[in-house]
Amino acid sequence: MKICSKCHIEKDESGFYKNKRTKDGINGRCIDCCRITWYRHYNKKKQEQSGTKKCCSCKNRLNISNFNVSKRTGGIKIVCIECENKNKFNFKICKKCNESKELVNFYYRSDRDYYENICQTCSSENRKERYKKLDKIEVANKNKIYYNKNRQKIINRVREYTKRYRKTTIGKLQSSIHKSIRRIFEGCNSTKTTEQYNFGVRFLGCSFENFRKHIESLWLSGMSWENYGLYGWHVDHIIPVSTIKDINNIDQIKKVCHYTNLQPLWAIDNLKKGSKIILESK
């Protein structure tokens, strides 16, 4: 015997479809509920093929020409053009916090062409609560197994993302700042990175020699120019480069690139810090 997750009626196991993905091997919804949803989906597609569709806002059945095409899915939107112009769907009520928020604060499901019922802050809190209940050692082992099986696939995906990100204005700015700091120590020998080098260095606020002395004065025990690099120590931005959201904000760029915002940090500590702003406790 099993309770259907849709109609909440207890039925025999023969009234459910088999599903290998579930723990018990039985689908969550019964056969009757599945058939009802399939029938509704079939009628919906049939009506769209006939040239009409029902608007989810005004509940009127209109011609398909009164609906816009979704840029993400390529299908027909669920709201008519008139309701979109009235801005009825610019706000939505979160089912968890019961607050009316803009649609920007909700995750968009491109596969189903709708916004989720829980806002981004509430969904992040739910993820944190679920993560606390999980066994962290078991999760770490599963992640290691997945990484070992799909190592090359993950590396290619990260490379593609970095290529796309560096084409944006913010990505170009961040890469130029990081490369300019590296070229200060290596000496600008490469002509390809001269423009990026000059772009980042003009906001440094001091000469190269004074900048070297400033970094050397902040060295921790064991730091030297010999172990500067990937596995040694890094030049860290106290206020991260990721805080720059607008390339036209020159004051913010000067603040991030200034030599007083830079400090030497061990590679492990720098990776743990990430894009966080950590203030020293006095």
C-alpha positions as CSV (number, residue, x, y, z in Angstrom):
1,M,0.0,0.0,0.0
2,K,1.2,3.5,-0.8
3,I,-0.2,7.1,-0.5
4,C,-0.4,9.1,-3.7
5,S,1.5,12.4,-3.5
6,K,-1.1,14.2,-5.6
7,C,-4.6,13.0,-4.4
8,H,-3.3,11.7,-1.0
9,I,-5.3,8.5,-1.3
10,E,-3.8,5.2,-0.1
11,K,-3.8,2.7,-2.9
12,D,-2.4,-0.7,-3.7
13,E,1.0,-0.8,-5.4
14,S,-0.6,-2.1,-8.6
15,G,-2.2,1.4,-9.0
16,F,1.2,3.0,-9.4
17,Y,3.7,3.0,-12.3
18,K,7.2,1.6,-11.7
19,N,10.1,4.1,-11.4
20,K,13.7,3.1,-11.1
21,R,14.8,6.5,-9.8
22,T,12.8,6.2,-6.5
23,K,13.9,4.3,-3.5
24,D,11.0,1.8,-3.4
25,G,10.9,1.5,-7.2
26,I,7.4,3.0,-7.5
27,N,6.2,6.3,-8.8
28,G,5.0,9.0,-6.4
29,R,1.8,9.7,-8.2
30,C,-0.8,7.0,-8.9
31,I,-1.9,6.0,-12.4
32,D,-5.1,8.0,-12.3
33,C,-3.4,11.3,-11.4
34,C,-0.7,10.7,-14.0
35,R,-3.3,10.2,-16.7
36,I,-5.2,13.4,-15.7
37,T,-2.0,15.5,-16.0
38,W,-1.1,13.9,-19.3
39,Y,-4.7,14.6,-20.6
40,R,-4.4,18.2,-19.5
41,H,-1.0,18.5,-21.2
42,Y,-2.4,16.9,-24.4
43,N,-5.4,19.3,-24.5
44,K,-3.1,22.3,-23.9
45,K,-0.8,21.3,-26.8
46,K,-3.8,20.6,-29.0
47,Q,-5.3,24.1,-28.3
48,E,-1.9,25.7,-29.1
49,Q,-1.8,23.9,-32.4
50,S,-5.4,25.1,-33.1
51,G,-4.2,28.7,-32.7
52,T,-5.5,29.6,-29.2
53,K,-4.1,29.8,-25.7
54,K,-5.3,30.7,-22.2
55,C,-3.6,33.6,-20.4
56,C,-2.5,32.8,-16.9
57,S,-3.1,36.4,-15.8
58,C,-6.5,37.5,-17.2
59,K,-7.7,33.9,-17.7
60,N,-9.0,34.8,-21.2
61,R,-8.6,32.4,-24.2
62,L,-6.9,34.4,-27.0
63,N,-5.3,33.9,-30.3
64,I,-1.6,32.9,-30.3
65,S,-0.7,36.2,-32.1
66,N,-1.6,38.0,-28.8
67,F,1.3,36.2,-27.0
68,N,5.1,36.9,-27.2
69,V,7.7,34.3,-27.9
70,S,10.0,33.4,-25.1
71,K,13.7,34.2,-25.9
72,R,15.0,31.4,-23.7
73,T,12.8,28.5,-24.7
74,G,11.6,29.6,-28.1
75,G,8.0,28.7,-27.1
76,I,4.9,30.8,-26.4
77,K,4.8,32.8,-23.1
78,I,2.1,32.0,-20.5
79,V,1.0,35.7,-20.3
80,C,-0.5,37.7,-23.1
81,I,1.0,41.0,-24.4
82,E,-1.7,43.1,-22.8
83,C,-1.0,41.7,-19.3
84,E,2.7,42.1,-19.8
85,N,2.3,45.8,-20.7
86,K,0.2,46.2,-17.5
87,N,3.2,45.0,-15.4
88,K,1.0,42.4,-13.6
89,F,3.8,39.9,-13.5
90,N,6.6,42.3,-12.4
91,F,6.0,41.3,-8.8
92,K,5.4,37.9,-7.1
93,I,4.6,36.8,-3.6
94,C,7.1,34.3,-2.0
95,K,5.3,31.3,-0.5
96,K,7.8,31.0,2.4
97,C,8.3,34.6,3.6
98,N,5.0,35.9,2.2
99,E,6.6,39.1,0.9
100,S,5.9,40.7,-2.5
101,K,9.1,41.0,-4.5
102,E,10.2,41.7,-8.0
103,L,10.7,38.8,-10.4
104,V,14.4,39.5,-10.5
105,N,14.5,38.0,-7.0
106,F,13.1,34.7,-8.2
107,Y,14.9,31.9,-10.1
108,Y,13.6,31.3,-13.6
109,R,13.0,27.8,-14.8
110,S,13.8,27.9,-18.5
111,D,12.7,24.2,-19.1
112,R,9.2,25.0,-17.9
113,D,9.1,28.8,-18.7
114,Y,8.0,30.0,-15.2
115,Y,9.4,31.6,-12.1
116,E,9.8,29.6,-8.9
117,N,7.4,30.2,-6.0
118,I,10.2,30.8,-3.5
119,C,12.5,33.8,-3.7
120,Q,16.3,33.4,-4.0
121,T,17.0,34.3,-0.3
122,C,14.5,31.7,1.0
123,S,15.8,29.0,-1.5
124,S,19.4,29.7,-0.4
125,E,18.3,29.3,3.3
126,N,16.6,26.0,2.4
127,R,19.8,24.8,0.7
128,K,21.8,25.7,3.8
129,E,19.4,23.9,6.1
130,R,19.5,20.8,3.9
131,Y,23.3,20.9,3.8
132,K,23.5,21.1,7.6
133,K,21.5,17.9,7.9
134,L,23.8,16.0,5.4
135,D,26.9,14.1,6.3
136,K,29.7,16.3,5.1
137,I,32.2,13.5,4.8
138,E,29.8,11.4,2.7
139,V,29.1,14.4,0.5
140,A,32.9,15.1,0.0
141,N,33.5,11.5,-0.9
142,K,30.7,11.6,-3.5
143,N,32.1,14.8,-5.0
144,K,35.5,13.2,-5.3
145,I,34.1,10.1,-7.0
146,Y,32.1,12.3,-9.4
147,Y,35.2,14.5,-10.1
148,N,37.4,11.5,-10.8
149,K,34.8,10.0,-13.3
150,N,34.1,13.4,-15.1
151,R,37.4,15.2,-14.6
152,Q,38.0,16.2,-18.2
153,K,34.3,17.2,-18.7
154,I,34.5,19.5,-15.6
155,I,37.8,21.1,-16.8
156,N,36.4,21.8,-20.3
157,R,33.2,23.3,-18.8
158,V,35.3,25.6,-16.6
159,R,37.5,26.6,-19.5
160,E,34.5,27.5,-21.6
161,Y,33.0,29.5,-18.8
162,T,36.2,31.5,-18.3
163,K,36.4,32.2,-22.0
164,R,32.9,33.5,-22.1
165,Y,33.4,35.5,-18.9
166,R,36.6,37.2,-20.1
167,K,34.8,38.5,-23.2
168,T,32.5,40.6,-20.9
169,T,33.6,44.1,-19.8
170,I,33.9,43.1,-16.1
171,G,35.8,40.0,-17.0
172,K,38.3,41.9,-19.1
173,L,38.8,44.4,-16.3
174,Q,39.5,41.7,-13.7
175,S,41.9,39.7,-15.9
176,S,43.8,42.9,-16.8
177,I,44.2,43.9,-13.1
178,H,45.4,40.4,-12.2
179,K,47.8,40.3,-15.1
180,S,49.1,43.8,-14.4
181,I,50.1,42.8,-10.9
182,R,51.9,39.7,-12.2
183,R,53.7,41.8,-14.8
184,I,55.0,44.2,-12.2
185,F,57.1,41.4,-10.7
186,E,58.0,39.7,-13.9
187,G,58.7,42.9,-15.9
188,C,56.6,43.7,-18.9
189,N,58.5,41.6,-21.4
190,S,55.6,40.5,-23.5
191,T,54.2,43.0,-26.0
192,K,50.8,41.3,-26.1
193,T,49.9,42.3,-22.5
194,T,51.3,45.9,-22.6
195,E,47.8,47.5,-22.9
196,Q,46.4,45.4,-20.0
197,Y,49.6,46.1,-18.0
198,N,49.3,49.9,-18.5
199,F,45.5,49.8,-17.7
200,G,46.0,48.2,-14.3
201,V,49.2,50.0,-13.3
202,R,48.0,53.5,-13.8
203,F,45.7,53.1,-10.8
204,L,48.5,51.6,-8.5
205,G,49.3,55.0,-6.9
206,C,53.1,54.5,-6.6
207,S,56.2,53.4,-8.6
208,F,57.1,49.8,-9.1
209,E,60.1,50.0,-6.7
210,N,57.9,51.5,-3.9
211,F,55.3,48.8,-4.5
212,R,57.9,46.1,-4.2
213,K,59.1,47.6,-0.9
214,H,55.5,47.9,0.3
215,I,54.9,44.1,-0.4
216,E,58.2,43.2,1.2
217,S,57.3,45.1,4.4
218,L,54.1,43.0,4.7
219,W,55.8,39.6,4.1
220,L,55.0,36.9,6.6
221,S,57.7,34.5,7.9
222,G,58.9,32.2,5.1
223,M,57.9,34.5,2.2
224,S,60.4,35.4,-0.5
225,W,60.5,36.2,-4.2
226,E,61.6,32.6,-4.8
227,N,58.3,31.1,-3.6
228,Y,56.1,33.8,-5.1
229,G,53.6,32.1,-7.4
230,L,50.8,29.5,-7.7
231,Y,51.9,27.2,-4.8
232,G,53.7,29.8,-2.7
233,W,52.2,33.2,-1.9
234,H,49.8,35.4,-3.9
235,V,49.2,39.2,-4.0
236,D,45.7,39.5,-2.5
237,H,43.2,42.3,-2.9
238,I,41.8,43.2,0.5
239,I,38.7,44.6,-1.2
240,P,38.2,41.9,-4.0
241,V,38.2,42.7,-7.7
242,S,34.7,41.1,-7.9
243,T,33.2,44.1,-6.1
244,I,33.6,46.1,-9.3
245,K,30.3,45.9,-11.0
246,D,30.5,48.9,-13.3
247,I,33.6,49.5,-15.5
248,N,32.7,53.3,-15.7
249,N,33.1,53.6,-11.9
250,I,36.6,55.0,-11.9
251,D,36.6,55.6,-8.1
252,Q,35.9,52.0,-7.3
253,I,38.6,50.8,-9.7
254,K,41.2,53.2,-8.1
255,K,40.2,51.9,-4.7
256,V,40.6,48.3,-5.7
257,C,43.9,48.7,-7.7
258,H,45.6,51.0,-5.2
259,Y,48.7,49.6,-3.6
260,T,47.3,50.0,-0.1
261,N,44.5,47.5,-1.0
262,L,47.1,44.8,-1.9
263,Q,48.8,42.4,0.6
264,P,50.9,39.2,0.4
265,L,48.9,36.1,1.4
266,W,49.7,32.4,1.3
267,A,48.1,30.5,-1.5
268,I,46.0,28.3,0.8
269,D,44.7,31.4,2.8
270,N,44.0,33.3,-0.4
271,L,41.9,30.4,-1.8
272,K,40.0,30.1,1.5
273,K,39.4,33.8,1.5
274,G,38.0,33.9,-2.1
275,S,36.0,37.0,-2.8
276,K,35.2,37.8,0.9
277,I,36.2,41.1,2.6
278,I,37.9,40.2,5.9
279,L,38.6,43.0,8.3
280,E,41.3,42.6,10.9
281,S,40.0,42.7,14.5
282,K,41.7,45.3,16.5
